[in-house]
């Protein structure tokens, strides 16, 4: 309920409470109804207002380059410091700007945390290049490598290319991470008719 609508109902209940108090001298049971109405008014006036949705979540989809804070609506979608560093590097290098929830610039489109069931990707470039930022702690043991292989094959089979970039590369030489994305984009999207063409790059 909006603040305006809530204020209107409080006024109506206030009038009804006054009427019940006056009529209560003739019909005493109306004092109980007046007390109940008074309690609902008190409860509405003292209860905390529902918290507004986080600005970064709601504003991502409407943010424009005129908003000096627009980056703060995208960075919280990153799930690690390495992802944040990659995003910052991509924004700087490609001069990316917000456009309806995605980032666009230099002929490139970058989306974040895109769901493609049963998975969700870190970044999606130009709607076909999956970019995963891999921290050694989560992606270096044999089980994790096998998990990543199955995941990569799923995306390749569904018409995507995949680039895996180590977190340490992003931190130490972000330009190389940018180069990996540039090289993958230059190779072009997989042919639509050849969805089994296994195209994914992993750099360690």
DRENDOSE-211712 format. One record per residue (C-alpha): residue number from 1; x, y, z. Coordinates in nm, 2 decimals, decimal comma, always signed. Example, Ala and Ser with C-alpha at 12.3 -4.5 7.8 and 13.67 -1.06 7.14 Angstrom:
BEGIN
(vokol 1 (+1,23 -0,45 +0,78))
(vokol 2 (+1,37 -0,11 +0,71))
This chain:
BEGIN
(vokol 1 (+0,00 +0,00 +0,00))
(vokol 2 (+0,13 +0,35 -0,09))
(vokol 3 (+0,19 +0,61 +0,18))
(vokol 4 (-0,10 +0,82 +0,04))
(vokol 5 (-0,35 +0,52 +0,05))
(vokol 6 (-0,23 +0,43 +0,40))
(vokol 7 (-0,29 +0,79 +0,52))
(vokol 8 (-0,64 +0,79 +0,37))
(vokol 9 (-0,73 +0,47 +0,56))
(vokol 10 (-0,59 +0,61 +0,89))
(vokol 11 (-0,82 +0,91 +0,85))
(vokol 12 (-1,12 +0,70 +0,78))
(vokol 13 (-1,05 +0,47 +1,08))
(vokol 14 (-0,99 +0,78 +1,29))
(vokol 15 (-1,34 +0,92 +1,20))
(vokol 16 (-1,50 +0,58 +1,27))
(vokol 17 (-1,32 +0,56 +1,60))
(vokol 18 (-1,46 +0,90 +1,71))
(vokol 19 (-1,81 +0,79 +1,60))
(vokol 20 (-1,78 +0,47 +1,79))
(vokol 21 (-1,67 +0,66 +2,11))
(vokol 22 (-1,97 +0,89 +2,09))
(vokol 23 (-2,21 +0,61 +2,01))
(vokol 24 (-2,06 +0,40 +2,29))
(vokol 25 (-2,24 +0,60 +2,55))
(vokol 26 (-2,56 +0,46 +2,40))
(vokol 27 (-2,43 +0,12 +2,30))
(vokol 28 (-2,13 +0,03 +2,53))
(vokol 29 (-2,01 -0,25 +2,30))
(vokol 30 (-1,90 +0,01 +2,05))
(vokol 31 (-1,63 +0,12 +2,29))
(vokol 32 (-1,46 -0,22 +2,21))
(vokol 33 (-1,48 -0,15 +1,84))
(vokol 34 (-1,34 +0,20 +1,90))
(vokol 35 (-1,05 +0,05 +2,10))
(vokol 36 (-0,98 -0,20 +1,82))
(vokol 37 (-0,98 +0,07 +1,55))
(vokol 38 (-0,75 +0,29 +1,77))
(vokol 39 (-0,51 +0,00 +1,80))
(vokol 40 (-0,49 -0,06 +1,42))
(vokol 41 (-0,42 +0,31 +1,38))
(vokol 42 (-0,15 +0,31 +1,64))
(vokol 43 (+0,00 -0,01 +1,49))
(vokol 44 (+0,02 +0,15 +1,14))
(vokol 45 (+0,18 +0,47 +1,27))
(vokol 46 (+0,45 +0,29 +1,48))
(vokol 47 (+0,54 -0,01 +1,26))
(vokol 48 (+0,86 +0,03 +1,06))
(vokol 49 (+0,82 +0,08 +0,69))
(vokol 50 (+0,92 -0,20 +0,46))
(vokol 51 (+1,28 -0,16 +0,35))
(vokol 52 (+1,32 -0,04 -0,01))
(vokol 53 (+1,49 -0,28 -0,26))
(vokol 54 (+1,86 -0,22 -0,28))
(vokol 55 (+1,93 +0,06 -0,52))
(vokol 56 (+2,21 -0,13 -0,70))
(vokol 57 (+1,96 -0,40 -0,79))
(vokol 58 (+1,68 -0,19 -0,91))
(vokol 59 (+1,89 +0,08 -1,07))
(vokol 60 (+2,10 -0,15 -1,29))
(vokol 61 (+1,81 -0,18 -1,53))
(vokol 62 (+1,74 +0,19 -1,56))
(vokol 63 (+2,09 +0,34 -1,51))
(vokol 64 (+2,23 +0,57 -1,78))
(vokol 65 (+2,57 +0,71 -1,84))
(vokol 66 (+2,44 +1,04 -1,70))
(vokol 67 (+2,43 +0,89 -1,36))
(vokol 68 (+2,77 +0,94 -1,20))
(vokol 69 (+2,71 +0,64 -0,97))
(vokol 70 (+2,61 +0,39 -1,24))
(vokol 71 (+2,90 +0,16 -1,18))
(vokol 72 (+2,78 +0,10 -0,82))
(vokol 73 (+2,47 -0,07 -0,96))
(vokol 74 (+2,68 -0,32 -1,16))
(vokol 75 (+2,97 -0,41 -0,94))
(vokol 76 (+2,77 -0,58 -0,66))
(vokol 77 (+2,67 -0,84 -0,92))
(vokol 78 (+3,02 -0,97 -0,92))
(vokol 79 (+3,08 -1,26 -0,68))
(vokol 80 (+3,45 -1,22 -0,62))
(vokol 81 (+3,72 -0,95 -0,61))
(vokol 82 (+3,86 -1,10 -0,93))
(vokol 83 (+3,53 -1,06 -1,11))
(vokol 84 (+3,51 -0,69 -0,99))
(vokol 85 (+3,87 -0,63 -1,12))
(vokol 86 (+3,78 -0,79 -1,46))
(vokol 87 (+3,46 -0,58 -1,48))
(vokol 88 (+3,65 -0,26 -1,40))
(vokol 89 (+3,92 -0,35 -1,66))
(vokol 90 (+3,66 -0,42 -1,93))
(vokol 91 (+3,47 -0,10 -1,86))
(vokol 92 (+3,79 +0,11 -1,88))
(vokol 93 (+3,93 -0,06 -2,19))
(vokol 94 (+3,61 -0,08 -2,39))
(vokol 95 (+3,46 +0,24 -2,25))
(vokol 96 (+3,15 +0,05 -2,16))
(vokol 97 (+2,83 +0,24 -2,06))
(vokol 98 (+2,50 +0,11 -1,92))
(vokol 99 (+2,22 +0,04 -2,15))
(vokol 100 (+1,90 -0,13 -2,02))
(vokol 101 (+2,09 -0,35 -1,77))
(vokol 102 (+2,39 -0,44 -1,99))
(vokol 103 (+2,71 -0,26 -2,07))
(vokol 104 (+2,78 -0,15 -2,42))
(vokol 105 (+3,08 +0,01 -2,59))
(vokol 106 (+3,34 -0,03 -2,86))
(vokol 107 (+3,11 -0,26 -3,06))
(vokol 108 (+3,09 -0,50 -2,76))
(vokol 109 (+2,81 -0,59 -2,52))
(vokol 110 (+2,88 -0,72 -2,17))
(vokol 111 (+2,62 -0,88 -1,95))
(vokol 112 (+2,67 -1,01 -1,59))
(vokol 113 (+2,55 -1,31 -1,40))
(vokol 114 (+2,34 -1,44 -1,69))
(vokol 115 (+2,13 -1,75 -1,62))
(vokol 116 (+2,13 -2,03 -1,87))
(vokol 117 (+1,97 -2,32 -1,68))
(vokol 118 (+2,11 -2,52 -1,51))
(vokol 119 (+2,40 -2,28 -1,50))
(vokol 120 (+2,47 -1,91 -1,45))
(vokol 121 (+2,77 -1,75 -1,61))
(vokol 122 (+3,00 -1,48 -1,47))
(vokol 123 (+3,00 -1,27 -1,79))
(vokol 124 (+2,84 -1,30 -2,13))
(vokol 125 (+3,00 -1,11 -2,42))
(vokol 126 (+2,80 -1,03 -2,73))
(vokol 127 (+2,54 -1,29 -2,62))
(vokol 128 (+2,76 -1,59 -2,73))
(vokol 129 (+3,09 -1,57 -2,55))
(vokol 130 (+3,09 -1,71 -2,19))
(vokol 131 (+3,36 -1,56 -1,98))
(vokol 132 (+3,44 -1,73 -1,64))
(vokol 133 (+3,68 -1,59 -1,39))
(vokol 134 (+3,84 -1,88 -1,21))
(vokol 135 (+4,00 -1,85 -0,86))
(vokol 136 (+4,26 -2,12 -0,80))
(vokol 137 (+4,09 -2,22 -0,47))
(vokol 138 (+3,77 -2,32 -0,64))
(vokol 139 (+3,89 -2,44 -0,99))
(vokol 140 (+4,22 -2,62 -0,95))
(vokol 141 (+4,15 -2,96 -0,79))
(vokol 142 (+4,07 -3,25 -1,02))
(vokol 143 (+3,70 -3,26 -0,93))
(vokol 144 (+3,66 -2,89 -1,00))
(vokol 145 (+3,84 -2,93 -1,33))
(vokol 146 (+3,60 -3,21 -1,43))
(vokol 147 (+3,30 -3,00 -1,32))
(vokol 148 (+3,43 -2,71 -1,53))
(vokol 149 (+3,48 -2,94 -1,83))
(vokol 150 (+3,12 -3,07 -1,81))
(vokol 151 (+3,00 -2,71 -1,78))
(vokol 152 (+3,20 -2,59 -2,07))
(vokol 153 (+3,08 -2,87 -2,29))
(vokol 154 (+2,73 -2,79 -2,21))
(vokol 155 (+2,77 -2,43 -2,32))
(vokol 156 (+2,96 -2,53 -2,63))
(vokol 157 (+2,69 -2,78 -2,72))
(vokol 158 (+2,44 -2,50 -2,69))
(vokol 159 (+2,61 -2,26 -2,93))
(vokol 160 (+2,84 -2,06 -2,70))
(vokol 161 (+3,22 -2,03 -2,69))
(vokol 162 (+3,38 -2,03 -2,35))
(vokol 163 (+3,69 -1,85 -2,22))
(vokol 164 (+3,82 -1,92 -1,87))
(vokol 165 (+4,05 -1,66 -1,72))
(vokol 166 (+4,25 -1,73 -1,40))
(vokol 167 (+4,19 -1,48 -1,12))
(vokol 168 (+4,56 -1,43 -1,08))
(vokol 169 (+4,59 -1,32 -1,44))
(vokol 170 (+4,31 -1,06 -1,39))
(vokol 171 (+4,49 -0,92 -1,08))
(vokol 172 (+4,85 -0,93 -1,21))
(vokol 173 (+4,80 -0,84 -1,58))
(vokol 174 (+4,45 -0,74 -1,66))
(vokol 175 (+4,55 -0,64 -2,01))
(vokol 176 (+4,61 -1,01 -2,08))
(vokol 177 (+4,26 -1,09 -1,96))
(vokol 178 (+4,13 -0,83 -2,20))
(vokol 179 (+4,34 -0,97 -2,48))
(vokol 180 (+4,19 -1,32 -2,42))
(vokol 181 (+3,84 -1,18 -2,46))
(vokol 182 (+3,94 -0,98 -2,76))
(vokol 183 (+4,10 -1,28 -2,93))
(vokol 184 (+3,79 -1,49 -2,87))
(vokol 185 (+3,56 -1,22 -3,01))
(vokol 186 (+3,79 -1,19 -3,31))
(vokol 187 (+3,75 -1,56 -3,38))
(vokol 188 (+3,38 -1,50 -3,41))
(vokol 189 (+3,07 -1,68 -3,28))
(vokol 190 (+3,04 -2,05 -3,34))
(vokol 191 (+2,85 -2,14 -3,65))
(vokol 192 (+2,48 -2,19 -3,56))
(vokol 193 (+2,46 -2,52 -3,75))
(vokol 194 (+2,77 -2,66 -3,58))
(vokol 195 (+2,68 -2,65 -3,22))
(vokol 196 (+2,91 -2,94 -3,13))
(vokol 197 (+3,22 -2,74 -3,24))
(vokol 198 (+3,42 -2,75 -2,92))
(vokol 199 (+3,55 -2,40 -2,88))
(vokol 200 (+3,67 -2,31 -2,53))
(vokol 201 (+3,99 -2,15 -2,41))
(vokol 202 (+4,15 -2,21 -2,08))
(vokol 203 (+4,47 -2,03 -1,97))
(vokol 204 (+4,67 -2,12 -1,66))
